[in-house]
Amino acid sequence: MQSENTQFFEVEQESKDRVKKILAQVYDALQEKGYNPVNQIVGYIMSGDPTYITSHNNARSLIMKIERDELVEEMFIEYIKANEWE
């Protein structure tokens, strides 16, 4: 049976700050190794395969500490802010 009410999903601010910090570190590590960070992170999010992320500077271990839905949420929030939709 499907509920007709919309469910709320909210991540705590501390968690959001942690996601931002880790995402920045992973992005930098991918850039340092010569990868396209956007393509690699998208590959990881879509597949769940951590080998899309370099182990340089512990980036692979760091990104695996975050749920993929949290990564998507953080990137979407920043996209909305950048486009001034809020």
C-alpha positions as CSV (number, residue, x, y, z in Angstrom):
1,M,0.0,0.0,0.0
2,Q,1.4,3.4,-1.0
3,S,1.2,6.4,1.3
4,E,-0.3,9.5,-0.1
5,N,1.7,11.7,2.3
6,T,5.1,13.1,1.2
7,Q,7.9,12.0,3.5
8,F,10.5,14.5,4.7
9,F,14.3,13.8,4.3
10,E,16.7,16.1,6.2
11,V,20.4,15.8,6.9
12,E,21.9,17.5,10.0
13,Q,24.1,20.6,9.5
14,E,27.1,18.8,11.0
15,S,26.7,16.1,8.5
16,K,26.4,18.6,5.7
17,D,29.6,20.4,6.7
18,R,31.4,17.0,6.8
19,V,30.1,16.1,3.3
20,K,31.3,19.5,1.9
21,K,34.8,19.1,3.5
22,I,35.2,15.5,2.2
23,L,33.9,16.3,-1.2
24,A,36.4,19.2,-1.5
25,Q,39.2,16.9,-0.5
26,V,38.2,14.2,-3.0
27,Y,37.8,16.8,-5.7
28,D,41.3,18.2,-5.1
29,A,42.9,14.7,-5.0
30,L,41.3,13.8,-8.3
31,Q,42.5,17.0,-9.9
32,E,46.0,16.5,-8.5
33,K,46.1,13.1,-10.2
34,G,45.0,14.5,-13.5
35,Y,41.4,13.2,-13.5
36,N,38.3,15.1,-14.4
37,P,36.8,15.3,-10.9
38,V,33.2,15.8,-12.1
39,N,33.3,12.7,-14.3
40,Q,34.9,10.5,-11.6
41,I,32.5,11.6,-8.9
42,V,29.5,11.1,-11.1
43,G,30.8,7.6,-12.0
44,Y,31.1,6.8,-8.4
45,I,27.7,8.1,-7.5
46,M,26.0,6.3,-10.3
47,S,27.7,2.9,-9.9
48,G,28.8,2.8,-6.3
49,D,32.2,1.6,-7.5
50,P,34.9,3.2,-5.4
51,T,37.5,2.6,-8.0
52,Y,36.3,5.8,-9.8
53,I,38.0,7.7,-6.9
54,T,41.7,7.8,-6.6
55,S,43.4,6.5,-3.4
56,H,45.7,9.6,-3.6
57,N,45.5,11.5,-0.3
58,N,43.1,8.9,1.1
59,A,40.3,10.2,-1.2
60,R,38.7,6.8,-1.8
61,S,38.5,6.0,1.9
62,L,37.1,9.5,2.6
63,I,34.3,9.3,0.0
64,M,33.3,5.9,1.2
65,K,32.4,7.4,4.6
66,I,29.6,9.3,3.0
67,E,26.4,7.8,1.7
68,R,25.9,8.5,-2.0
69,D,22.6,10.2,-1.5
70,E,24.3,12.7,0.8
71,L,26.7,13.5,-2.0
72,V,23.9,14.1,-4.4
73,E,22.0,16.2,-2.0
74,E,25.0,18.4,-1.3
75,M,25.8,18.9,-4.9
76,F,22.2,19.7,-5.7
77,I,22.0,22.2,-2.9
78,E,25.1,24.0,-4.3
79,Y,23.7,23.9,-7.8
80,I,20.5,25.5,-6.6
81,K,22.4,28.2,-4.8
82,A,24.6,28.9,-7.8
83,N,21.6,29.3,-10.0
84,E,19.8,31.5,-7.5
85,W,16.7,29.4,-7.3
86,E,16.4,30.1,-3.6
